[in-house]
């Protein structure tokens, strides 16, 4: 009595059982899709963060030589002013 076979189940119930299995599969697939979408969004956010950090480092890489050049020019300019002042007798 306890081992009912598919052939023992009325035909209209078999269709309902198949539909329930199909709905359960759809729900599992939907949950998996949502999970994958969340992971994808996290990955995209991390990629944007890394790109922003890369741009920041690129700015720093270009800023350092220019800063050095400006400091060097300022030092050379002050040296020239002191040399002229010394030669003109304004500086002893």
C-alpha positions as CSV (number, residue, x, y, z in Angstrom):
1,X,0.0,0.0,0.0
2,X,2.8,2.4,0.8
3,X,4.7,2.1,-2.6
4,X,2.5,4.0,-4.9
5,X,3.7,4.1,-8.5
6,X,3.3,6.8,-11.0
7,X,0.8,4.6,-12.9
8,X,-1.3,4.3,-9.7
9,X,-1.7,8.1,-9.5
10,X,-4.7,9.5,-11.5
11,X,-3.6,11.2,-14.8
12,X,-4.8,14.7,-13.8
13,X,-2.6,14.5,-10.6
14,X,0.5,13.5,-12.6
15,X,0.3,16.8,-14.5
16,X,0.0,18.7,-11.3
17,X,3.1,17.0,-9.8
18,X,5.1,17.8,-13.0
19,X,4.0,21.4,-12.7
20,X,5.0,21.6,-9.1
21,X,8.4,20.2,-9.9
22,X,8.7,22.6,-12.8
23,X,7.7,25.6,-10.6
24,X,10.3,24.5,-8.0
25,X,13.0,24.3,-10.7
26,X,12.0,27.8,-11.9
27,X,12.3,29.2,-8.4
28,X,15.7,27.6,-7.9
29,X,16.8,29.0,-11.3
30,X,15.5,32.5,-10.4
31,X,17.3,32.4,-7.0
32,X,20.5,31.4,-8.7
33,X,20.1,34.1,-11.4
34,X,19.6,36.8,-8.6
35,X,22.7,35.5,-6.8
36,X,24.8,35.7,-10.0
37,X,23.5,39.2,-10.8
38,X,24.5,40.4,-7.3
39,X,27.9,39.0,-7.7
40,X,28.2,40.6,-11.1
41,X,27.2,44.0,-9.7
42,X,29.8,43.6,-6.9
43,X,32.5,42.8,-9.4
44,X,31.6,45.8,-11.5
45,X,31.7,48.1,-8.5
46,X,35.1,46.7,-7.6
47,X,36.3,47.2,-11.1
48,X,35.2,50.9,-11.0
49,X,36.9,51.4,-7.7
50,X,40.2,49.9,-9.1
51,X,40.0,52.1,-12.2
52,X,39.5,55.2,-10.1
53,X,42.5,54.2,-8.0
54,X,44.5,53.7,-11.2
55,X,43.6,57.2,-12.5
56,X,44.6,58.7,-9.1
57,X,48.0,57.0,-9.3
58,X,48.5,58.1,-12.9
59,X,47.8,61.7,-11.8
60,X,50.4,61.4,-9.1
61,X,52.9,59.9,-11.5
62,X,52.6,62.9,-13.8
63,X,52.4,65.5,-11.0
64,X,55.6,64.5,-9.3
65,X,58.0,65.4,-12.2
66,X,56.2,68.7,-12.8
67,X,56.4,69.6,-9.1
68,X,60.1,68.8,-9.2
69,X,60.6,70.9,-12.3
70,X,58.8,73.9,-10.8
71,X,60.8,73.6,-7.5
72,X,64.0,73.4,-9.6
73,X,63.1,76.4,-11.6
74,X,62.2,78.4,-8.5
75,X,65.6,77.5,-6.9
76,X,67.5,78.4,-10.1
77,X,65.5,81.7,-10.3
78,X,66.4,82.6,-6.7
79,X,70.0,81.6,-7.3
80,X,70.2,84.0,-10.3
81,X,68.6,86.8,-8.3
82,X,71.1,86.3,-5.5
83,X,74.0,86.2,-8.0
84,X,72.8,89.4,-9.7
85,X,72.3,91.1,-6.3
86,X,75.8,90.0,-5.2
87,X,77.4,91.2,-8.4
88,X,75.5,94.5,-8.3
89,X,76.7,95.0,-4.7
90,X,73.2,94.8,-3.2
91,X,74.2,91.6,-1.4
92,X,77.3,91.1,0.6
